[in-house]
């Protein structure tokens, strides 16, 4: 049986950057509330200016979190271009991911 695809309010279905964001959450953050909460904390630190940037290397992706956005680079497919979403879009997706995890 196929696993349900992660979606969130405001997600643009045919947007490659939104697809990449969903893939990042599913494959690198996985079903870890701790890692998801850490992402939310890092978003706050970057948005507040307490951190200029933050990077997370995962199994499949590299996340570069900056005040202007979240850049997600595929570490497996070197021919795949990096995708960027705004920090607000990234935050919205991470909040929805945590809510889904907590629902079980």
C-alpha positions in Angstrom: 0.0 0.0 0.0 1.4 3.4 -0.9 2.0 6.0 1.8 -0.2 9.1 1.7 1.5 12.1 0.1 2.0 15.0 2.5 0.2 18.2 1.7 -0.5 21.4 3.7 -2.8 24.4 3.4 -1.4 26.8 0.9 0.6 24.2 -1.0 0.8 24.7 -4.7 0.4 21.2 -6.2 2.3 21.8 -9.4 5.1 23.9 -7.9 8.5 22.1 -8.0 9.7 24.0 -4.9 6.7 22.9 -2.9 7.2 19.3 -4.1 10.8 19.5 -3.0 9.7 20.8 0.4 7.3 17.9 0.9 10.0 15.5 -0.1 12.5 17.1 2.3 10.0 16.7 5.2 9.1 13.1 4.4 12.6 11.8 3.6 14.9 13.8 5.8 12.8 15.0 8.8 10.7 11.8 8.7 8.4 11.1 11.5 10.5 12.8 14.2 8.7 15.4 16.3 12.0 16.4 17.8 13.6 17.2 14.4 10.5 19.0 13.4 10.4 21.1 16.5 14.1 21.9 16.0 13.3 23.2 12.5 10.7 25.4 14.0 13.2 26.8 16.5 15.7 27.4 13.8 13.1 29.3 11.7 12.4 31.6 14.7 16.2 32.2 15.2 16.7 33.1 11.6 13.6 35.2 11.3 14.5 37.1 14.5 18.0 37.8 13.2 19.7 35.9 16.0 21.1 33.6 13.3 22.1 34.8 9.9 21.7 31.4 8.4 21.3 27.7 9.4 22.2 24.6 7.5 21.0 21.0 7.9 22.5 18.1 5.9 20.2 15.1 5.7 19.9 11.8 4.0 18.7 13.1 0.7 18.8 16.9 1.0 20.7 19.9 2.2 18.6 22.7 3.7 20.0 26.3 3.8 17.7 28.4 5.9 18.1 32.2 5.4 15.9 35.2 6.2 14.8 35.4 2.6 14.0 31.8 2.2 14.7 28.1 2.5 16.9 26.5 -0.2 16.6 22.8 -0.5 19.3 21.0 -2.6 19.0 17.3 -3.6 22.1 15.4 -2.5 21.3 12.3 -4.5 20.5 13.7 -7.9 23.4 16.1 -8.8 21.6 17.1 -12.0 18.6 18.4 -10.0 18.5 22.1 -9.4 18.0 23.6 -5.9 14.5 24.7 -5.0 13.7 27.7 -2.8 10.6 28.7 -0.9 9.9 31.7 1.2 10.6 31.4 5.0 6.8 31.9 5.5 6.0 29.0 3.2 8.6 26.8 4.8 7.3 27.7 8.3 3.7 26.9 7.2 4.7 23.5 5.8 6.8 22.6 8.9 3.9 23.6 11.3 1.5 21.4 9.2 4.1 18.5 9.3 4.3 18.7 13.1 0.5 18.8 13.4 0.2 15.7 11.2 2.9 13.9 13.3 1.1 14.7 16.5 -2.2 13.5 15.2 -0.6 10.1 14.5 
